[in-house]
Amino acid sequence: MRKWTRWEDWVAVGVGAVVALSGIFLEREGASMVWMLVLGVLLVASGLVNLAMPGLVATEYVQLGLGVLLFIAPWIGGYASEMGTTAWISWIGGAVAAIVAALAIRPAMHMHDQAIPH
């Protein structure tokens, strides 16, 4: 697989950008701004690393962990009780990020195996 072509990583970059920007521009609930900004930027960074180096399996797992953390962030950050827009963006963005990362793990493993001479 070539660099900068994996749709799963582009989706993760897009989700990270939406989450980070919505954490800044939407109404703040609890610690939503900090959680969404940090996790969104980290999702963008992990997606860009995965796009640049598609055979790194570890960063796919990092991306999966970030998606799960984004999904549970409303409860940890105290902004789930309001059931506002920021909580929904965290839940949906986290679920999408986790799903696309899980879908990308197997191709990354295959790419990694091809890169290692036997």
Buried (B, 14 or more C-beta within 10 A) or exposed (E): EEEEEBEBBBBBBBBBBBBBBBBEEBEBBBBBBEBBBBBBBBBBBBBBBBBEEBBBBEBBBBBBBBBBBBBBBBBEBBBBEBEBEBBEBBBBBBBBBBBBBBBBBEBBEEBBEEEEEE
